[in-house]
């Protein structure tokens, strides 16, 4: 599709960036029926929507002129959910309107606010920012919205998901009545529909996403592995694809930190992006990817929102996305603006059904396969090396002189072999993976047993996650009670109300006798019952589920939550009660740092029906409370 007639300055900017044809969303927003109207655009990530809304608001910015008229207040405002996306939009609009005299000011968290205020005062015609920082400038009187002719909400669904409804409403309420509003969103949930009804007039709806299939420029693969093999599978996927730029998605910043360190040790040029990194560190990491000093980025979902790397061709979901929408947002980092990309989900065997359901929900067809093994990677390396060496290149005289010198010392066959060796030695070594067969998995599981733990006995403790059981204090407790060392304790499995652990059979009787003798001997220890389990955690869990939540546990008694004690909340009781000044209710903060699903003593439940924590902020009266 070709671009319609545009102002010459915009045509020159597009030609300079080699935009020969328009994408679907760019063509749709420039149709005659869309001219001057409010728009609700459903567009896929990476479909060229930044240029699309940049061109769509040209009428408000340029009119019939070739250059933007000078204005003391901004003419256009673009609101984006994250710093990275706002910075990316700002760069795109800067080159698009550079020849038209457009000045772009960026207002995002993590940047110097005084510098931003200076940019706003110097006559910026376009302002791009995140909701929180824009509201801050608005309330301080630094952002004047009285002359706005166009407002763009980019990735509006993400902004509502991130809790920016109040900020958006405050900003939009401050804009002029006659302004044009363009709303871009990958999905159209009910909150987006409500926002459009409130702030748009007779909006034209444009849908450029094919509801019957996933992103057409992304090839999806699902790789099944055993959980201990996940990191080795990541290494082999990176080696097999040898993508110019790849991004690996993890669920937590701890996982990002661990995987980043692991890949560095194995020789990959890798950077990390997570909530623990400052804006300066994030900018440096992204610049390293753009400069090709790094080829791999390990990131969390939130940290990677808005990243636009033209060379990004591989996305690996190291940890499974929370839902189909998160899968699409993650995968949408590749396959952008007509380029092809690959998205790979690493799926533990036990999670396959969940992933299949997620793919059906997203209308995505994925190829189920095994992770590439060492031989497949070597074959791929050989093909890439031959392709690279057989390509015609211009050889300088210095290169020919060096080649003649080498031919005097070595035969052509020896020189070729040394070249292949140098190429391979510069790459990280592939990992050996367990074959995807029941026999191979069983043999590997037996090999992974620690020496001395080939034959073990399961024991059970009458505490679990509800009582904040944690290996950090369970191990010392077992050592004291059983007169053993931590190296004589095997696997630990913590359930909701009970914990199982392994002891080598050779010392099981000795451990059981010591645990019985020491029960209640130390007044500082919480009264924990330790008994031998004949079945182990899985059979025990299935039995408890059949009995129901109110039945007795194995051992003939119900497990009741413990009172506030040293081993469970790591804090001493206060004489004036746990809720006195300076005190905390029992179990206020579990050992894993996450809110438990239960009800704290003397307090309200930790969350609503979903079990999530209540939102922080000032309490609202029931009369003025906004609908969720």
Buried (B, 14 or more C-beta within 10 A) or exposed (E): EEBEEBBEBBBBBBEEEEBEEBBBBBBBBBEEEBEEBBBBBBBBBBBBBBBBBBBBBBBBBBEEEEBBEEBEBBBBBBBBBBBBBBBBBBBBBBBBBBBBBBBBBBBBBEBEBEEBBEBBEEEBBBBBBBBEBBBBBBEEEBBBBEBBBBBBBBBBBBBBBBEBBEBBBBBBEBBEEEBBBBBBBBBBEEBBEEBBEEBBEEBBEBEBBEEEEBBEBBBBBBBBBBEEBBBBBBBBBBBBBBBBBBBBBBBEBEBBBBBBEBBBEBEBBBBBBBEEBEBEBBBBBBEBBEEEEBBBBBBBBBBBBBBBBEBBBBBBBBBBBEEBBBBBBBBBBBBBBEBEBBBBBBBBEEBEEEBBEBBEEBEBEBEBEBBBBBEBBEEBBEEEBEEEEEEEEEEEEEEEEEEEEBEEEEEEEEBEEEEBEEBEEEEBEBBEBBEBEEEEBEEBEEEEBEEBBEEBBBBBBBBBBBBBBBBEBBBEBBBBBBBBEEEBBBBBBBBBBBBBBBBBEEBBEBBBEBBEEBBEEEEEBBEBBBBBBEBBBEEBBEEBEEEEEEEEBBBEEEBEBBEBBEBBBEBEBBEEEBBEEEBBBBBBBBBEEEBBBBEBBEBEBBEEEEEEEEEEEEEEEEEEEEEE
